[in-house]
């Protein structure tokens, strides 16, 4: 019998709040090997990073003292949160 699929955890903050307070930029190599250097919304960030990783980054970005919070991931992506 197959295991039930694990439901992704919800976002720590509402997507309207995230889009209102941050610009999210993703830079590096996508999983298919293509280079990426673009601004994304919450849906794009969830698609590229996953809900759990995005929640971890959001918690730190929300408490950041400066204008930008950058996080480099091992898979070759760099995610930047620019405060508005």
C-alpha positions in Angstrom: 0.0 0.0 0.0 1.4 3.4 -0.9 2.2 6.0 1.7 0.0 9.0 1.8 1.6 12.1 0.4 2.8 14.7 2.9 0.9 18.0 2.6 3.3 21.0 2.4 3.2 23.2 5.4 1.5 26.6 4.8 3.5 29.8 4.5 4.6 31.5 7.6 3.2 34.9 6.3 0.4 35.7 3.9 1.5 36.0 0.3 0.0 39.5 0.0 2.2 40.6 2.9 5.3 39.1 1.4 4.7 40.7 -2.0 3.9 44.1 -0.3 7.1 44.2 1.8 9.7 42.4 -0.4 11.0 42.0 -3.9 12.3 38.5 -4.3 15.2 37.9 -6.8 16.5 34.4 -7.7 19.9 34.1 -9.3 21.9 31.0 -10.3 21.2 27.7 -12.0 17.7 26.2 -12.2 17.2 22.5 -11.6 17.1 22.0 -15.4 20.6 23.6 -15.8 19.3 26.9 -17.2 20.7 30.2 -15.8 18.2 32.2 -13.8 18.4 35.9 -12.9 14.9 37.2 -12.4 12.4 38.7 -9.9 9.8 36.3 -8.8 6.6 36.5 -6.7 5.6 34.2 -3.9 4.3 31.5 -6.3 7.6 31.5 -8.2 9.6 31.3 -5.1 7.6 28.4 -3.8 8.0 26.6 -7.2 11.8 27.1 -7.1 12.6 26.7 -3.4 9.7 24.8 -1.8 7.5 25.9 1.1 9.8 24.8 3.9 12.9 26.5 2.6 11.0 29.7 1.8 9.6 29.8 5.3 13.1 29.6 6.8 14.3 32.4 4.6 11.3 34.5 5.2 11.6 34.4 9.0 15.1 35.7 8.7 14.3 38.3 6.1 11.4 39.6 8.1 13.8 40.4 11.0 16.6 41.7 8.9 18.1 45.1 10.0 19.2 46.2 6.5 17.6 46.7 3.1 18.6 43.4 1.6 18.9 39.8 2.9 20.8 37.3 0.7 20.9 33.6 1.1 23.0 31.2 -1.0 21.7 27.6 -1.3 23.9 24.6 -2.0 22.0 23.7 -5.1 23.5 26.8 -6.9 20.7 29.3 -6.2 21.1 32.7 -4.5 17.8 34.2 -3.2 17.7 38.0 -2.3 14.9 39.7 -0.4 14.9 43.4 -1.0 12.8 45.4 1.5 10.5 48.0 0.0 
